[in-house]
Amino acid sequence: MTARLYKVLFVLPLMVGVLGNGRARGKVIDDGPQRLSQLSSIGESLRNAGQRPLHILYVHGIGATGAGGSQTFQKAICGFLKDCTAPAKAAARDYADSGEFAKGVDPPAFAYMGRPVWRSKEEWSASDPFVDHYVLRRSHGGPIVVDEINWWPLVFPLKCRAIMTGDTRLTGPNAPLLDLCSQPIQMDPSDSGRFRAYTWITPQQAAKLETARHQGALFNRWLKTAILDWGFSDAMMAVGSMRDLFREGMRQLFLKSVRFSADGLASDDWELQLRDPRGIDREFIVVSHSLGSYLVFSTLNMDRQDAAPQNAPARSKSGTAAEDAAAQYILERTSLIYFFANQVPLLELANLQGPKAAGLPPGETSTPDAVTGAFNMLMERWKNLRETFARRRGGGEESKLPQVIAWSDPSDLLTWHVPAMQGLMITNLYVRNTGWHWIIANPAAAHADYATNKEVLRIMFGPKVSAAKGKARE
């Protein structure tokens, strides 16, 4: 009887917690160090832009299953502003297309457990990252250009062929993801030789795997296959030996983004603005999710000085110099960056700064990579770009300090607190993205549902929050 009583006492609150009505989404918790009353917002930037376009770079996070990750966010923008309609499809798509990503080149010779990641030029082409350009037309202001950066094609081959298939035998199948891995090939009708979808495992393989025995407990199996296998494996690839491949893809897509204008045409006017920013210029805001927050700053070179105006690339120049200039152009015009469910503190464990060679003063550290540097160094470079840009425009160094607003749901398995960094306004905000049940909350909703959370949208698109509201608690 005693053992049964203990079981009842354990199971009863579990059932109440999991199956009950649950608590509603809570108000914003401000964990600073900056206060809500000090924060800028997208709404503020839109008012300041007037009829000029505002550019938003949207970078998805782990576990993407295809293009269109920004569309929920776009609908939220128009739903909140009530003066635009989110477009049904992108105005244009641009692929990374130079260097290792040029058409017809052999795939890079990465191998996993002795087997090549890409077995043919066709498979490598199907893995090209790309940017989709969306233009949101407004009735009471200038357009909003959303550049949706898609790096997920780089990770599909390994996840589908190695991680998902192997773990199906261990844990059990995740049928929707296996179906995604075995979808029919679909070519891009607007760009010969490019793929909209690719078959990484055959339908026959997928069908056989989907009949495998469910060996793991239901909830544990879903956590393993959906969050770790399909999601966090992305982060492992991004900080491992494929890091430079991710970085190069991001840099090329940044270059595509600065060349796209709100009228839908490619333009090199940005090069003139890079030389002389005192005239009509553009403003960028970055909205990045989980791993995307880490990848945004990987576009900067640490071993390159800020380009002087006279050193801006000529119109015909391409490659590294143009990519450097594009990354500089965007980040020096970016005063506000949103992190949704960031993994920066965890990922930086793979990028520690170590002591310099023996004989040098203790306490000094070396940069782990001469090109990319540690994350705090890249953030500091962004701050320096902003200060130099402000002086060149004649606005002074304090005209608009760079701000990072890091959103996290405390029930999310894959988000971390961003520590303070000198010279930057970093604000950690906590919010609940799902009705929660004390014992458990939906991990997927906790990680991803920022674009449908009215509290998040209120802060992002409304005016500056009053000091009174800034102290709101659940």
N, C-alpha and C positions, 0 to 999 in steps of 0.2 A: 504493500500500500504506500509506503514512504517513497519508494522509487517512482511509482506512478504519480504521486502527488507532485513530486519535483518536475516530472515531465509536463504535467498539466500547467503548473505555475510558469514554466518556461514557454510553452506553446501558446498559452492564452494571450500574453502581451504581444507575442510575435504576430498572431492573427489580427489582433486589434490594430497593431501598428501598420501591418502590410495591407490589410483589407479594409481598414477604416476609411473615413472620408478624407483624412489627411489635412494638413495645414495649407493654406493658400500661399502663393508666392509672397515673400516678405519684401519690406522696403529696403532701400540701399543702406548698407553699413559702410561707413567711411573709416578706413583703417590708415588713411594718410600715407606719408607725413603731411602732404598738402591737404587743405580742406576743400570741400565741394564748392564753396563760395569763390575759390581762386581759379576754378577750372574754366577753360574755354570749351566751346562746343561746335559741332558741325552747323547747328542752327545759327550761331554767331558768325561763322565764316560765310554762310550763305547770305546773310544780311549785308556783310561787308563787301561781298563780291558783286552785289547788284545784278547787272545784266551780263557780267562776265561769267564764264564757265568755272565750276569748281570740279576738280579732279579727285576722285577717290580710288586709291589702289586697294583692292580687296584680295587678300592672300589667304587661301583656305588652309586648313590644318590637317591633322592626321585622319586617316580613314576615309578619304574622299572616294566616291564611287563613280564620278564622272563630272562633266562640265555642268555649269549652272548653279554652283554653290552660292553665288551672290544674289540669286533671284529672290529668295525670301527676304534678304536685307533690302533689296531694291523696292519690293512691295511695301515693306515697313516704312521706308523713306517716304514714298508717295502717300501711304496711309496716314502718316503723321503730318506731313506738310499739306496734304489735300489740294495740291495745285499741279499734280502731274500723274501720269499713268506709267507704270513700269512696262518697258517694252517686252514683247513676247519672245524676241530673240535678239542676239547680238547684232550690232551694226556691222561688225567685221571681226575676223579672227586672224591673228598673226602668230606664226610659229618661230621658235628659236631656229635659226637657219644659217648660221655661219660656224666656222671652225668644226668642232666635233659634231655639230648638229646640221651641217650642210647636207643637202640632198645627195644621195649616192655614195656617201663615205662609209667605210667599214665601221662596224660598231666597236666601241672601246673594249679592250680585252679584260673585262672584269669576270671573275670566276667565283662560284659559290660551291664549296665542298668539292672542288675539282672540276665543276661543270660550268661552261660559259653561261653568263647571264643572258646575253643576246647571241643568237645562233646565225643570224643573217642580217643583211642590210634592211630587209623588209621589217623585221622585228625591231630593229633600232629606229627606223622611221616611225613605227607605231608608238614609240616611247618618247617622241619629241614633246617637250613642254610647250605650252601656248598661252596666249592671252586673248580673251574675248572682250571686245570693247562694246559697252552699252552706253547709250545716250538717253538720259531722262529729260524730256522737254517739260518746262514749267510755264504756267500761265502768268506767274507774278515774279519772275526772276530768270536769271540765266540758267542754262542747262547744267545738269550734273553728269559728268562722264565717269562711269564706273569701269575701271580696267580690272577684270577678273583674272588674276594670275593663276594658271593651272600647271602645277608641277607634278601632279599625281601620275601621269603616264610613266614617269621614270621608275616607279616602284611596283607597277603591276606584274612584270614578269617574275620577279622573285617571290612576291607574295602568293601569286596564283600557283606557280609550279613547285615551290619549295615549302613555304610555310603552311598554306592552306591544305594542300594535299597531304603533307606529312601529319599535320595535327588532326585531320579527319580520321586517320587510322588510330590515333591515340585517344582523342577526346570524343569525336563524333562529328558529323557533317553540319555545316552551316549552308543550307541549300541556296538561299538567295545570293550569297557570295560566290559559291561554286558556279551558279548560273551566270553571274557577272563575268567570271573568268572564262566561260565557254561561249559567250555571246558571239553571234555571227560577225564576220568582218564587214565593216562599213567604211567605204572610202569617203574622203572629203570632196564633195562635188565642186568646191570652189578652189581647190588647191591639189593639183595632180600629184599623186605619190604620197599624199598624207592620209591618215586614217582617223575616222571618228570613233571607231571601235575595232577591237582585235580579239581573235580567238587564241587565248594563251594556253588553255587546255581543251582537248576535243570534247564535244558534247557527250561522246561515249564515255570518256574518262569521268566527266562530271556526273553522269547518270549512275555509274558504278559506285563512285564515292558517296553519292547521296543515299545509297542503300546500306552504307556501313552502319554498324551497330552504334547506338548512342551509349557510350561508355561513361561519360562524365555526367554528374548531376546537372539537371536542366539549366539552372541559373548559372552555375559555375562554367558549364560548357559555353553558354552565350557570352559570359564575360571573357573567357579565354579566346574564343574565335573572333568575336566582333571587336573587342577593345584591344587586346594584346596582339593577336595574330594579324588582324587587318589594320589596326590602328597604330599601336606603339612601335611596330616593326618599321614604320616610316621613319620615326625618329632615329632608330638605330642605324639605318642606312644614311641618313642625312649628316650624322656626326662621325661616321666611319670613313672608310677609304673612298666612298663615293661623294664625299663632301664637295670636292672641287667641281664635280659634274653638276650637282645641285646649284652651286654658286654660279657657274657659267650660264646655266639655263636661266636663272633669275636675272642675271645681268643683261642678257640679251632681251628678255621680256621687258625689263625697265626701259631699254632703248626703244623697243616697239611702242611702249606707252607714251614716251615723250614725243614721238613722231605722229601720234594720233591726235587729231583735233576734233572739237565738238561738231564741226561740219561734216565729219566722216571721212575727211581726206588726210592723207599722210602729208606732214609738213616738217620742214627743218627750221622753222622760225625759232625754235627753242635754242638753237645755236647762237642766234643773234641776241636772245634774251640772256643767255649764259654770259656773253661778253658784256652786255650793258643791261642790267636789270631795272634801270630807273624808269623805263617806259611801262607800257601795258604788259602785264606779266600774268603768270598762272599761279594758283595755289593748290597744293596737294594735301590730302589727308590720307593716312594709311589706316585701314581696318584689317587686322590680321588675327587669325585664329590658331591657337595652340602652336604647333611647329612653325607655322607661317610667320609668327612673330620673331622667331629666331632667324629665319631665312632672309627676312627683309634686310637686316644689317649686314648679312654676308656679302652683299653687293659692293661694299666699300673696300677699297684697297688701303691697307695700313702703311704700305711702303711708298705711297705716292702723295706728294704735297697737293694741297688744294689748288686746282687749276686756276691760274690767273686769267683774266678776261682775254688777253691777247693770245693765250695758249689754247683757246677753245678749238675743237676739231673743225677742220674745213668740211664743207658740205659733202664732198666725195669720200671722206675718210670713214672707215668702218673698223670693226675689230675692237681690241682692248682699249685704245684711247677713247673711242666713241662711247664704249660701255662705261668707262670711268667717268666721262663727262655726263652721261645720262644719269648715273647713280648720284653724282654730285648735284646735278640740276634738280632732281626730284627731292632729295633729302634737305637741301638748303632752302627749298620752298615748302617744306613740311614742318609745321609747327606743332602738329597734333597727331599722335599715334595712339590707336586703341589696340590693346592686347585682349583678346577673348581667350580665357582658359590657357594662359601661357605655360610653357614648360622650360622657360629660360633657366631658372636656378638648377633644375635637374640636369639639363643638357650641358650646362657649363662644367659639370663634373668630368666631362670628357675633354675639357679644354683648359685644364689647370695651367696657371703660370708657375713655372719652376724656377729654382735658384739658378743664377748665372754660373759660369765656369768657376772652378775653385780659384781662390786668390782675390776675388772681387769682394767689395764690402758686403757684409751680411745684410739681409733684408731686401736687397735689390732683386728684381725678378726679370726674367726674360720673356719675350713674347712667344707664345707657343707656335705661332705661325707668322712668318714675315709678311704674308699677304693679308690674311684675315684678322689676326689678332684675337684677343679675348673679347667677350661681349661688352664688358664695361669700357674697353678701349674704343670699340666701334661706336658705342653710345656717346663717348666723349668727342669722337671725331664729328658726329652729327651736331653736337653742341657747337663745336668750333666752326663748322660750315654755316650754321645759323648766325653766329656772331659776325663772321666775315661778310655774309650776305647782307645783314642789317647795315653794316658800315658802308658797304658799296651802294646800297639804296639810299643812304643818308638818314636812316631811321634810328641809328644808335643801337648799341648792343642789347639794351633792355627792351627794345620795341615789342618783341613777342618771344618770350622764352620757350624753348621746346618742352612739350608736355607729353608724358606717357600716362595713359589711364588704363590700368590693368584690372579688368573685370574677372571675378572668380565666383563660382558657386561653391560654398563650403562642402557640399556633398559630391562634388566632382572628384573622380579618382585621379584625374590627370591635369591638375592646375596647381600652381605654386605662387606664393607671395613673392613679389619683386622687391628686392632690397633697394634702399636709397642709393643713389649715385650722385657724386658731387657735381653741382652745376646744372642738374636736370630736375624738373618738376615731375616726380613719379608719385602717382596716387593709386593706391590699391583700394578697389571698391568691391564689396561682397554683396551678392544678391542671389535669391533662389530662383532658378529657372523652371522649377517644377513643383507642383504640390507635393509636399514630402510627408512621410509617415513615421517620423521619429526614428524607427529602426532602419528603414531603407528608403532611398529615393531612386528614381529611374536614372541610372548612370549616363545613358545616352542623352537624355533631355538635359540633365545637369551640365553636361559638357558642351552641348551644341545650341541650346535654344535661346541665345541672346537676342537674336533678331526678332523674336516674337514676345519679348518681355517688355511690357509697357514701362516699367521702372527704368530699364536700361535706355529705352528710346527717349524717355523724358529727359534724361541727363544728356544724351547725345545730341538731341535736336532742339531742345528748348533753350531758353535764355540761361544765363548764369544762375545757379541755384543760390537762394538766400542762405545766410548763415544759419537761420533757424531750421530750414529744411535739411541743411547739411549735417545736422546732428540726429537725423531720423534713425530710429532703431526699430527692430521688430517688436 
